[in-house]
Amino acid sequence: MDAGIDLFGLGRHSRLDTTCRPGGPHGGATHRRRTACVVLFPRRHCGTCTRNPTSKTMEQAVLLTSVHVVDPQGPWHNQVVDVLLQGGHVADIGLALKVPDALVLSAEGSIVSPGWIDGQAHFREPGLETKEVMNSGLDAASRGGFTHVAVLPSTSPCVDHASAVRNTLALGTQAQDNGIPAEALALGCLSEGGHGAQLAEMHDMSEAGAVAFTDDTPLDRVSLLQRALTYSKVHGKVVIDVPLDRDMNAGGLMHEGVYSTQMGLIGIPHEAETLRVSRDLDVLKYAGGRLHLAPLTCAESVSMVREAKRAGLQVTCGTTAAHLMFCDEDLAGFVGTLRVSSPFRAKSDRDALREGVLDGTIDMVVSDHRPEDLEHHDVEFMLSPDGMATLPSAFSLALSGLKESTSDSKAAVEALVAAMTQGPRNVLSLTPSHLEAGQKCDLTWFHPDMKHRSHGGTKGVNLPPLKEGQTGQVLGVFHADRSWIAQG
């Protein structure tokens, strides 16, 4: 077997040995470098070894050795195995697999899971291509560990009819033709033009491939929500609402609390969210159908959804990776990057969100990726656009946040993987996916304890600030016959 590429001791001061060993299929020489980050393919090399400078198709068998499997409902969960990927499929799973000429990837303490799904990201195309396009967005998603991304429909023009859904999927296919692993899933608007007045062509969009429906803005009209939920019983796709009453303290820039008072800013109270959560649950109880509330930001909202689930309502909920890391205190220096439309709230709210992920109340953790270009981002706090370019660091933000709330890092990893795999698949009515021999490749390879280092990919400049000690590093993604593997 080709000794391939071995990574050991991924601690902060570890030595990584990335080698083209004599006697292997390439001959070659040995290259060593000391680094704190993953180096899978050395920058200086023998000139003949296999390299993967970016996303590409897998032309060689790949063998992941001694990886811990996190797949809570899968047959290999919590086992340490070798995984052989070949021809776009999981060819074999077992112990001490011997595969001639395979590219061997090994990282002590690393984990493999079903491919992650981002349930909400904005790629700005069409309309705002200076900020992001489908190709760069899916590239960033792959580098962030995602194999699928549900693309928000609030573009210009918006995705409110079947041909627009097909265009979203076609743009995603073009990116995949370029070798990018991540696949685009289309979200359709609930209302015509996303204006919240008339119901859009939900049935036609569903037939065209839309996996869910949202205006990416709060639904103010109860009648529209009622009709959308009624139609969801026919096509089976979930209705997504942003639970926020924009009339409460209109013009609010952050959470209403001690820090908004100190900073002299208009705050957005808890009630702007909790009143909408209560209203939406009442409408769901009356109309039936399937409802997803996201993003939740308040402790009381999590409690209300938890009780609604116990009562048997068909409701799910989500939050963003950043809401598991940041709170209103982090805006104290007027950090414009941390301005988001559903605001970061008090520490107690953040703790409740973390608990909601850990106990399974929160079904889905999303990136809510909203990239900006320099012209729009480099402005004073009051003018800063809402949102961050979070795809490259979403996993690390969420995992580091969860680790702050529990000493059981294994439980944190398993809960987050569930909220980025089986949770989104349930919400978006996607086919279940598990690590099994014979299945199409759909895997994410990562290390939960390695210090995070962004792999970029996005055009967005509004990247979230990294906190001291933030961990969680994506090592690679494998989807069908396409892969992305981290480099130094």
N, C-alpha and C positions, 0 to 999 in steps of 0.2 A: 504493500500500500504506500502511496506517495505520502511522505511525512507532511506535505502541504503546509498549512499555516497554523501554528499553535500559539495560543495566547494563554499565559499563566500568570497568576498573581496580579490581579487587576487592581490592587490597592494603590494608594496615592503615590507611593514611592517605589512601585514595582518595576522590574525589568521585563520588558516584553521582547520575546524572541520571534521575529518574523523572518522566516527562513525559506530559501530555495536550496534544498539540501543536495549535495553531490550524490549522484546515483539515482536521483529521481528522474522523472521524465524530461526535465529541463536541464539537467546538470546544474550548473550555476554555483553561486557562492552564498555565504552566510552573511546576513546583515543584522546588526543589533543596534538598538537605540533605547535610551532610557526616557520614559515619558509617562505622564499621568493619564494619558488618554489611550483609546483603542487605536492600534496601528495594525490593520489587517493587510495592507499592501504598502511596503516601504516606498518612500519617495525616491530613493536611490536604489536601484535594483540591478540585477544581472543583465537586464535587457531582453530576456527570453521568458521570464516567468509570467504566469497568467495574472492579469490585473483587471480590476473593475473600477475605473475612475469615477463612474457615476452609475445611474440606473442602466440596466442592459438586460438582454435576454440571456438565460442560463444555457450555455453551450456545453457545459461540463457538469458531471455529477458533483453534487455538494454533500459532504458528510459533516453533520454537526455532532460532535462527540461529547459525551458526558454532560448533557444538558438536562436541567430539571424541568419537568413538564408541569405547567399550570394550565389546566383545562378542566375546571370543576365538574363538568358533566361528561367528560370524556373518559375513555378506557385506560389512558396512561397517566391520569392525574397523579401528581405528587411522586412520580417515579423519575429516576435518573437513567437516561437511555442515550443511545446513538440514533440519529435520524438521518436517513439517506433520501436526498431529493434528486430526482432524475426524470428528465422528459416532462417537466411541468407537474409531476405528481410526487407524493410521498411514496417512495419505492419500498422502503423497509424501515422498521423500528425494532431495535433490540439492543443487545449488549455486545461490545467489542466487535462491531461490524468490520469486516475486511473488504475494502472496495478498491481495486487497482485503479490508479489514475484519477481518483476522486480528489476534489479540492476539499481539504480537511480544515474545518473551522472549529476552534476550541477556545473557550474562555472559562476559567475556573469560577464557579458560582453563577454562571449564566443560566437564563431561563428561556424556554420556548413556549409560546402559547398560540392559540388560534389567532389569525390576523385581526388587528384592532380595527374598529369601525368608528369613524368620527361622524356623529349624528348631526353636525351643524357647522358649516364653514362657508365663508363668502369668498368667491374667487373673482369678483368684480367684472367678469366678462359675460355678456357684452356691456359696453358703456364706459367703464373706468379702467381700461387696460393699462394705464400708466401705473396703477396700484398693484395689479395682479392679473394674470391670465390663467386659463385652465392648466396649461402646461406647467407653469411655475408653481401653481398651487398644489397640483398633484405631486410634483417633485418634492415640495416641502412636506407634504403629507407622508410620502414614502420615507423620507429622512427622519420624520417624527415617529415612524413605526406603524403607520396606518396602511391597510390594504384596500380600504373602501372609505369614501367620503361622501356624505349627503350634502349636496351643494345647494346653498340657499337661493331662492328664486327672485330675490329683491334686486335684480339687475336693471339695466336700462337699455332696451325695454325689459319688462319683467317676464317671468315664466308663468303665464296665465292661460296658455292654450297648448294643445297637443304638439304642434310643430315646434314650439319653443322647448318643450321637454325633449323632443327628439334632437334638437340642436345641442342641448346640454350634453346628452349622451354621446353625440357625435364628436364634440370637442374632447370629451373624455377618451373616446376610442383613439383619436389622433394622438393624444399624449401617450397612450399605451403602445401605439405603433412606434413611438420614439423610444420604447423600452422602459418607460416609467411604470413601476409595479402597481401603484394605487389606481383604483377604479372609481370613476364618478358615479354616484347615485343621484337621481334628479328629484328635487323637491318642487312641488307646484304651488302656486299662489292659491289661497282660499277664495279671494275675491278678484273681480276684474280690475286689472291694473294695480292690484294690491292696495286699493283705496278703501276697502272695508265697507263697501256699499252693496254691490251685487255679487252673488255667488259666481265663481268662475266655473269653467267646464271641467269639473272634477272627474266625471266619468271618462271623458275623452283623454284627459291627461293620465288617468290611471291606466287606461288601455295602452297609452304610448310609453308607459314605463315609470311614471312617478311613483315613489315609494311612500310619500306622505304629503300633507298639505299644510302650509303656513304662509301668512303674509309677512313674517319676520317683523311684526309689529303688533301691539295689543289690539285685540278685536273689541271695539267699543260697542258695537251693535249686538245686543242679545239675540235678535232675530237671525242674524247672519250665523252666529255660533250654533244656534238651534238647528238651522237648516243644514249646516255643514255636518253636524253630528248625525242628523237623520240620514243623510246621504252616505255617511261612512259605514252605516249598517249594510248598504248595498254593495259598495266596492271593497269594503274591508280595510281601507287605508286609514291610518290614524290622523286625527286633526290636532295640530299643534298650536297652542296659544301662548303668547307672552303675557304672564299675569302681572300687569302693571297699569294702574290708573294714572294717565298722564295729566289729568286735571287737578290732582292733588299736588299742591306746591309746584305748579307749572314753572319750568325753567330751573328745576333742581339740578344740581351738578354732582351731588354725592349723597351719601346716607345722612339723614337727619339725626344728629347726635352731638356729642361733646365736640368732636373735631370740626364739624361743619360750623358750629357756633364760634369756635376759636378762629377759624379761617375766614369768617364773615361771609359764608356762602349759603345760598338757599339749599336746604336739604330735602331729600325724598324720604318720607316716613315709611315705617313698616306697613302702615295701613294701605298705602298705595298698591302694595302687592297682596296683602292678606284679604282685603275686600274683594279683589278680583278672583283669587283662588276660591273663596267661598261662593261667589256668584257662579263661576264656571262649574263647580261641583254640583250646585243646585240645578243648573241647566242640563248637565249630564244626567243627573238623576231623573229629570223629566223626559229628556229626548232620547236617552240611550246612546249607543254608538261607542266610539273609542276616542279618548281625550288624552293628550300629553301636555303637561304644563312645564314650561322651561323658558328661561332658567329660574329656578327657585333660589332665593337669596336669604330668606328669613326662617328663623327657628319655628315660628308658628305655622308657616306654610308647610314645612316638612311634617309637622304633627298632624295638620289637617289632612294631608294626602295619605299619611299612614293610617289614620282612622277611616278614611274613605275606602281604602283598599280592604281593610278588615270588614267593612260593611258590604263588600262585594261589587263596588263600582269598577267599571272598566277604565281606570285611570292609571297613567304612569307619569313619571316626572323625571326631570334632569336638572343638572347644574353644570357650570363650566369648570374646567381645570383651575382657572385662575381664582375662582371663588373659594376653592379649597386651600389656597395659599394666602391670599391677600385679605385685608380688612380695611375699614375706613381710616385707621391710624396710619396706614402706609401712604395715604394721600397728603399727610400733614405738610410735606415740603412742596405742595402744589405740583405733584408729579402728573403731568398731563397724560402720560402714557396709561395711567391707571384710571382714567375716566371711562366708565362703561355705562351703558344706558340702564341696565339693571344693576344698581350700585353695589360695591363691596360694603358690607354692613359691619356691625360690631363683632368683636371677637366671639361673643356668645352665639351669634348667628352662624359664624364660620364654623364653630365647633359643632353646632347642630347639623350643618351640612355634611361635615366629615362623618358624624355618627350615622347620618342617613345613608351614606355610601357604605359604611362598614356593616350596617344591619340590613342592607338590601332595599330600604325604602326608596332610595334614589336609584332609578333603573339605569340611567345613562349619564356618563360624564363626557362632555364634548369640548372641543377646542374653542368654539365660537370665534374662529379665525377671521379677523377683519383688518386686512393690511392697508396701510396708508403710504403714500409717497412722501418725499421730504417736504415738498411745497405745502402739503396740508398738515403734516405732523409738526413741523418746526414753527409752532405758534405758541402764544401765551395760553395758560391753563384754561381761561374762560372760553377760548375759541377752539380748543382741542377737540377733534372728532372723537366720538365714542368708539372704543374697541382697541384690540391689540392684535398683532400678528403672532399668534400663539402656537401654530401647528408644530414648529420645530421643538418646542419645549413643553407641550401640553402634558405629556406623560410625566415628566419630571416635576412640573408644578403640582400636579394632583398627588403623585406618590409622596413627595416631600411633605405636602400638607397633611396627608393621612398619617405619615410616620410621626408627626408632631403630636398626634392625638392618641396614639396607641404604642405600647412597647412591643407589641406583637407584629413585627414587620412582615412576617409571612401572611398574617391575616390581612394586612394592608394591601399587599401585592395581589392576593387572591380576590379581594373585594373590588379593587380597581380593574383588574383584568376582566372580571365579570361585568363591570359597568362599561367596559369598552369592547366586549365581545358578545356574550349571550344577551345582555341587556338591550343593546341597539338592535340586535337581530330580532328580538321579540317585539320591540316597539315598532320597527319598520317592516315587520312581517317578512323577514328574509329567511332563507333556508338555514337551519342549524349547521354549524361547521365545527368539526373536532379534529384533533390530531389522530389520524388513523392511516394505516397502510392502504394504498390504493386511491386515497382521496387527492383531489387537485391541490397543489401547493397553495396554502393560504395561511402563512405563519409569520409571526413576529419574534425576533430573537433579541433579547435585552439583558441588561445587568442592573438589578435594583439598587446596588450599593455603590456603584461607580459614580464619581463626581460628574455632574452633568456638564456637557459641552455641546452647544448647538451645532447642528450640521447645516443650518441655513436652508437654502433652496428658494425661499420666498423672496418676492420683490419688495415686500413690506419692510419699512424701516422702524416701525413702532413696536419693536420687540419688548416683551416684558422684562423688567429688571430681574436678574438672578440673585437669589438670597445666599448668604454664606452657608456652605455645607449642603447645598441643594444636590440631591442625588437622583439617579435614574437615567441610564444611558441606553439608547437604542443601538444595537450592533448590526442589525440587518432585517430586511423584510423579503419574503419570498411569496410571489403571487403568480400562479400559473407558471409560465416559462420565463417570467421576468423577476429580476432581483435588484436589490440595492444593499450594498455591504459597506459599513463604515470604514473610513480611512482616518489616518492621523492628520 
